[in-house]
Amino acid sequence: MKRDQLQFPNMKYRKLGKTNIELSEISLGTWQVGGKWGSPFNDQSADQILNKAIDHGVNFIDTADVYESGLSEKAVGRVVRSRSERIYVASKCGRQINPHVSEGYQPEVLQRYVEDTLQRTGLETLDLIQLHCPPPEVYHRPEIFESFEKLKDQGKIRHLGVSVEKVEEALKAIEYPNVTTVQIIFNLFRQKPAELFFKEAAKRDIGIIVRVPLASGLLTGLYNKNTSFEPGDHRHFNRNGEAFDKGETFSGIDYHLGLEAVEELRAIFPDSKNLAPIALQWILQFPEVSCIIPGASKIDHVISNLSVYDLPTLEKEQIDQMNAIYEKYIKKEVHHLW
């Protein structure tokens, strides 16, 4: 029996919707674990990051079969199996389908992907499997969602969720009774989910997993117009959606416009060189959010994310000023798109 991890004085935990799992509200996403975007994967670095997060009370790790061609899943499984704590693991499937079209989504294909993930992680059961930003047509195919009940009956998964690009997709996904969670981009520069979706999710007791909380690092305040990104980094090659939905890169915001907005954010918090924990604080003010999964390519990022608990509570005036930045710079550019 693995011991429960709810014993870390600084970490706080929230319920993941109708799964009733208690998750660390600051958890870990592993898109770039073990290597910066565009640089080679490093097993030792990945293990150090994952262990550091768990050491500090993180009990939920999100990965995907396409992250580093399965190496991320292998690292997650390796570390989780080595720990005595109960760590919840989520993965995603579907993005391997090429071309990535609705017709490629078939129950037997998705089942094989789940079984491959179990083999890579070495786990008997996945706590959560998520459809990985499927094409819009998939949300209107009940047989795809129903097919995961077989995997549940077989003991291969515990819960089904969906990772989405658009609010409209999230609203459609939660109509299916076996969808328990939605993973969605939400941050100071992407506020639309808080309007209708959060309310509907709360009605159905849907767990909300927030990804891209720092707008691909833009909201850290550590970038400037001279910052360069490696050719293999999506922040270099996907700014206009050349490879996948551009909303995944800087939350779809023009990089230089984002820098302008961040300068005003910095003025609200002049004593904070790193704005990341403040950006995470802004998200945590929403009780509908179950957890946030910021990524980390080095241990310092884990510590930065968890330093949210070292800060004083945001004041209403500060939150109002932060939201005013969104209204001034960002809303007209992205609000209607996702």
HUKAPE-V765575 format. One record per pair of residues at least 12 apart in sequence whose C-alpha atoms are under 6 Angstrom apart, sorted by the first residue. I is the first residue (numbers start at 0). J is the second residue. D is the distance in Angstrom with one decimal. If there is no record, write none. Layout:
BEGIN
{{I;J;D} {I;J;D}}
END
This chain:
BEGIN
{{1;83;5.3} {1;84;5.3} {1;85;5.3} {2;84;4.9} {2;85;5.9} {3;84;6.0} {3;85;5.6} {4;84;5.8} {7;56;5.7} {10;56;5.9} {11;23;5.9} {11;24;6.0} {12;24;5.2} {13;289;5.5} {15;206;4.5} {15;289;5.3} {16;204;4.8} {16;205;4.5} {16;206;3.8} {17;204;5.4} {23;57;5.4} {23;58;5.7} {24;290;4.1} {24;291;6.0} {25;290;5.8} {25;291;5.1} {26;57;5.3} {26;59;5.4} {26;291;5.8} {26;292;4.9} {27;60;5.0} {27;292;4.5} {27;293;5.6} {27;294;5.9} {28;61;4.9} {28;292;4.7} {28;293;5.4} {28;294;4.6} {29;62;5.3} {29;294;5.7} {30;66;5.5} {31;296;5.6} {32;45;5.4} {32;295;5.7} {32;296;4.9} {33;45;3.8} {33;296;5.9} {34;296;5.5} {35;296;5.4} {36;232;4.6} {37;231;3.7} {37;232;4.4} {48;298;5.2} {58;86;4.6} {58;87;6.0} {59;86;5.8} {59;87;4.7} {59;88;5.9} {60;88;5.2} {61;89;4.7} {61;90;5.8} {62;90;4.7} {63;90;4.6} {63;91;4.5} {72;120;5.6} {73;119;5.1} {73;120;4.9} {76;120;3.9} {76;121;5.9} {87;126;6.0} {88;126;5.5} {89;126;5.9} {89;127;4.5} {89;128;5.7} {90;128;5.2} {91;128;5.4} {91;129;4.5} {91;130;5.6} {91;131;5.3} {92;130;5.3} {92;131;5.3} {93;131;5.5} {94;131;6.0} {101;134;5.8} {101;136;6.0} {101;137;5.6} {106;146;5.8} {124;155;4.5} {124;156;5.2} {125;156;4.6} {126;156;5.8} {126;157;4.9} {127;157;6.0} {127;158;4.7} {127;159;5.7} {128;159;5.2} {129;159;5.8} {129;160;4.4} {129;161;4.6} {130;161;4.7} {130;162;5.9} {131;162;5.2} {132;162;5.1} {132;163;4.7} {159;178;5.3} {159;179;5.9} {160;178;5.1} {160;179;5.5} {160;180;4.5} {160;181;5.6} {161;181;5.0} {162;181;5.7} {162;182;4.4} {163;183;5.6} {165;337;4.4} {179;205;5.3} {180;205;5.2} {180;206;4.4} {180;207;5.8} {181;207;5.2} {182;207;5.9} {182;208;4.5} {182;209;5.7} {183;209;5.3} {183;210;5.8} {184;209;5.7} {184;210;4.9} {184;211;5.5} {185;209;5.8} {186;212;5.0} {188;325;6.0} {206;289;5.7} {207;288;5.1} {207;289;5.1} {208;289;5.9} {208;290;5.2} {208;291;5.8} {209;291;4.6} {210;292;5.4} {214;249;4.5} {214;250;5.1} {215;249;4.9} {219;273;5.5} {219;274;4.6} {219;275;4.3} {220;274;5.6} {234;248;5.9} {276;304;5.7} {276;307;4.6}}
END
